[in-house]
Amino acid sequence: MEALNLTVALLVLGAMTYSPKANANQELDLNLPELTSGIKHYEVGEYQAAIEIYNQAIKINPQDASCYFYRGLARFELGDNQGAIADYNQAVDINPQDALIYLHRGNVYFELGDRELALADYDRALNINPLIATALINRGVAYFELGDNELAIANYDQALNIAANDVLGYLNRGNARLQLGDNKGAIADYNQALHLNPNLEQGYNNLGAARLLLGNSLGAVADFQQALLINPQSTAAYNNQGAARLQRGDYQAAIGDFQQALLINPQSAAAYNNQGAARLQLGDPDGAIADFKQALLINPNLAKAHYNQGAARLLLGQHHRAIADFTSSLEINPNLATAHFKRGFCYYLVEDTSKAQADFLQAAELFEQQGRISDSHLALDILKELRDR
């Protein structure tokens, strides 16, 4: 019986998610001289000074929505999200027909992780003014993070129809296309983003990730190196460069990249997982397991780390523990076909034939759905062999 020899590396996308920073001169009407003074402080990053001026403006005219709006912008920049929401709420009460207030309140909800409330505010902003490209992009990012890539792309498409040179629109649409498996479409979007902004680290990083998924590891490494020229402290670029070298079989160089990523960010679960995958390929399953354990301490829901830990334990002959790891990976991601295959192999080794057959059948079906026809045939051949015994 043949077993698939697979470990799984994780790529890290750099997403310039939504656009939170306001250009204050393009917002609401300036009704008080104090607002102009406050905006000048805001634009040079003197947010507390701006807030103090807005406080005075509110005392002069407590019914001017602009005063609360601008103070909300400054509070948001200082990390006072609840204060910003309170100001935007007050501004909405005074002027419920200003789309930009809803847009920026939505940004605060996005920052707080409440995608549903963010979506509701982006919807309100766009109902008032359907031509705000930033609201469309931010709504697209919210849908993306909720797992609705098609709806995200629809929003990015609309935004780019309005603002054809919006870098964020192309970058984020590329991310959504990559999630849908449209690697070539993603590459086209990343290239367009880089045409508009050649110093976009995330563009090179994500372009490299898309190339790697298409099997172009040399091109991917070139992209990751370009990202690192722009930002030598990019954990994502080091991690992804290591993943490309892992794919090429250059395991020691890959480990060097993962270690560099971990020097920059010791909490990178992806880098620990990938370093473990490289150690496993070098014949060090114990060292690999130590890395997978560290990855899972950081992110217990990392299905691929559970899977890789199971693969290492399978090599060590720890079949029951491997079964537990593969089961954990499948509880998080039931569509991980290789985990069904490997668990089926473990069940075969511990002579639990009925469970082995069930896993090989499930693996064959998932492989077929995912276009991995040769792997599906292998699983079916093993299943037939087990049934004929």
N, C-alpha and C positions, 0 to 999 in steps of 0.2 A: 504493500500500500504506500502510495506517495503522498507526502504532505506539502502544502504550499509553504514556501520559505519566505515569509513576508514580515517586515517590520514597517511601522507607519510613522513617517515624519510629519510634523505640523508646520505649515506655513503661517506667517503672521502678516495680515494686511494692515497697512497704514491707511486709515480712513480719515480724511479731513471732513468729518461728519457734517455738522450743520454750521451755519454762519451766525455766531452769537454777537459779534461786535457791531455796534451801530455807528454809522457816520452821522454824527449829530446834526450837521448842517443840512441833512436831507430829510429830517424828520418833521415834526409838527411846526406850525407857524410860531414865530418868535413874537410874543405879545409884550414881553417885559425886557428892559435893558439888562436886568440881572441874569436872564437866561443866556444872553450872548456872552456875558462874562463867565458864567458857569461852564458853558460849552467849551470855551477856550481852555479852561483848566482840565476839563474832561479829555479833550483831544490830546493833551500832553501827558496824560496818565495821572493827573493830580485829582484823584477821585474824591478824597475827603474834602479838599478845598471846594470842589464843585458842589458837593452835598451841602456844605455850609451856605453857599450862595443860593442854592435852590431853596433851602429852609427859609431864608429871608424873602425870597420871591413868593413863597406860599403864604407867608404872613401878610404880604402886601395884597395878594389876590388868591385867596384859598379856593376859588372856583375856576382857576385856570388849569385845564388838564395837562398842558405842556409842562408845568412845574413838576407835577407828580411823575410824568413820563420820564423827564430827564433825570430826576432824582433816582427813579427806578433803574435807569441805565447805569448810573454811577454805583448804586448799591450792588447791582449784579456784578460789576467788575471787581468789587471788593469782596465778593463771595457771600454777601448778605442776601441770599435768595429769598428768604421770607420777607425781608424788608422790601425787596424789589417787587414781589407779588403784591404786597399791600399797596405800594404806590401805583402799580398798574391797575389794581382793582379800583382805586380811587379815581384814576384817570378814566377808566371805562364808565364809571358811574356818571362822570361829568360829560364825557363825549363817547357814547357807545358806537359811533359810526366811524371811528378812526381805525383803519386796518392795522397800522403799525403798532398800536398798543397791543393788540391781540398777538401779532407776530412775536413781539419781544416777551410777552408773558408766556407764550408757548415755548420760547427758548429757555426760560427759567424752569418750566416744568420738565423740559427735555433734560436739562442739567441735573435735575433732581431724580431722574430716572422714571418719571411718570409719562410714558409714551402716549397713553390714551388721552390724558388731559392736554398734552402738547398737541396731539392731532386735532382735538376739538378746537383749540385756539387757532391753529393754522387754517382749519376749515372756515372759522369765522372771518379771519383776515381775508381769505380768498373769496368768500361770498361777497365781501364789500368791494374788494379790488382783485379781480382774477389775474392781473398782470404783474403781481409781485413775484419775480423769479425766485427770490430768496425764500419766500414762504413755500413755494413749490418744491424747492430743493430740500428744505428742512422737513417738510411733510414726507418727501420721498425717503429721507434718512430714517424717519420714525417708522415708516412701513418696513423698510429694510431690516431694522432691528427687531421688528415684530415678526420677521420671517416671510413677509409678503413681497418677494422680489419683483414680481410682475407689476404690482401696483406702484412700487418704488420707481421702476423704470418708466412707467406712464407719467409720473410726476416729473422725473428728470427730463423726459422728452418735451413736456409742456414748457418747462423752465428754459430749455435750450432753444425752443422756438421763439421765446421772448428775448432771451439774452444769449446769443449764439457764441459769445466768447467767455462764458462763465466757466472757469476752471473747475470749480466744485461740482458743477453739473456733470462734466465729463468724467471726473475722477470717481464720483459716487455711482454714476451709471455703470462705469467699468466694474466696480465692486459688485454691483447687483448682477451684472452679466456673468461675472466669474462664478458667483454662487449658483447660477443656473446652468453652469457648464458651457457657456458660450465664451470660450477662451479667446477665440479670434475677435469676437465683438468687443471683449474687454480690452484686448491689446489695441484695437483701433481707438477706443476711448482714451486709454492712457497715453497713447501717442499724441492725440489731439490736445490733451491736458498739458503735456510736456512741450508741445509746439507753442502753446500760449504762455507757459511758464517753465523755461528750461531748468530752473533751479528748484523744481518741486521734488523734494526727497521722496514723498509718498508715491508720486507718479512713477519714479524709477523702481521703487521697491515693489509696487503692485504689478508693474509691467514685467519685472523679473519673475514674480510669482506665476503670472499667466504663462510666460514662456516655459517655465519649469513644468507646469502642468501639461504642456504640449510636448514635453520631452526634450526641449532645447536647453540643456543645462549650461552649455557654454555661453549662450546668449543671456541666460538668466544671471550667471555670475557677473558678466559685464554690467548688467543693470544694477545689481546689488552693489558692485564696487563704485558705480557712479553715485548711487544713493549715499554711500559712505564718504565719498569726497565732499558731498554737500553737508552731511551731518555725520561726523565720525563717532557720535554717541548714539547711533540708531541701533537699538536692540533688535528691532525687526529685521533690519538689513543684515546684521551679523547672523541672526538665526536662519534667515532664508538662504544666505550664502552657504551656510553650513549644510542646509537641506539639499542644496544643489550639488555640493561636493559629496554628500552622502549618496545621492543618486548616481554620481559618477564613480563611486567606489573609492573615493579618496577619503578614507575614514579618519585618518589622523588629522588631516587638514580640517575636516568637518568638526572634529572635537575642538580644535583650536578656535574655530569660529563660535561654537556654542559656549566655550569658556569665556570668550570675550564678551558675548552677549550677557552672560551671567555676572561678569564683573560690573557691567553697566547697570543691570537690573537683576539682582539676586532672586527676585520673585517671578521670574519668567518660567512658568510651567512648561511652555512649549520648548524652551531651550533645554531644560532638564530631560524632557521626554526624548528630544532628538539626540541629545548626547548619549542617553541610554541606548537608543537605537544603533548609534555608531559603535558603542562598546560591544553590543550584542554581535554586530557583524565582525568585530575583531576577536570574537571568541571569549569575551569576558562577561558571561551572564550574571555573575554576582555583582560586578560593578554596574552593569546595566540595571539590575533590580534596585540597587541603591538610588540610581538616578530616577527610575520610575516612581519609587516611593516618595522621593522629594517632590516630583511633579504633582503627585496626588495629594501631598500635604498642602500644597499651594492651591490646587484645584481638584477636589475629589470627584468632580463630574467630567473629568477628561477621559472620554471613552477610549481614545487611542492609547493613553498611558496604561489603562487597565489591560487592554489587549496586548500591548507590548510586554507588559510584566508577565502575562500569561505565556507569551511566546518564550520568554527567558526561562520560566519555570518548567515549561515543556522540555526545553533543552537539558535542564538539570534533572529530568525524570520525576519532577514533583507534579504528577498528573492531576491529583485531586485539587491541589492549590491552583494549578493552571486552569482547571475547570471553573473554579470560583472566580478567577480573574476574567475569563472570557464571559462568564455569566454577568459579572458587573458591567463589562463593556456593553453587553447587549441590553441590559436594563436601561442604559443611557441612550444607546443608539441601536434599536432593533434591526436596522438595515445594514449593519456591518457584516457583510457576507463572509469575510475571512474569519471573523470570530466564530460564526457557526461552523465553518469548515474545521478550524483548529480544535474547537470544543468537541466536534464529532470525532476527530482523530484521537483526542484524549479519552473519550468514552470508549472508543474501540480498544485502546490500550488497557483500560481497566475492566474490559470485558462486559460493558453495559451496551450490548448490541442494539437494543431497541432505541435508546437515546442517541446512539451514534447515527443510526439510520435517519432519525428525525432531523438531526442537525445537517447531515449531508444533503437531504432533500431540500431543506430550507436554504442551504447555501447555494445549491444548484439553481433554485428559483430566483434568488436575489442576484446571483451572478448574471443570469440571463437578462433580468430586468435592467441591469446596469451595463449591458453590452459586453460583458466579459465571457464570451461564448466558450473559449477553450477551458477556462476555469469551471464553467458550468458543466461541460462535458466530463472533466476530470472528477467532479463531485458525483455525477451520475454514474460514472464507471465504478467508482468506489462503492456507491450505494448498491449497484447490481452485484458486485463481488460479495458484499455482506449478505445480501438476500439469497444468493446462490449457495451459501455455506450451510 
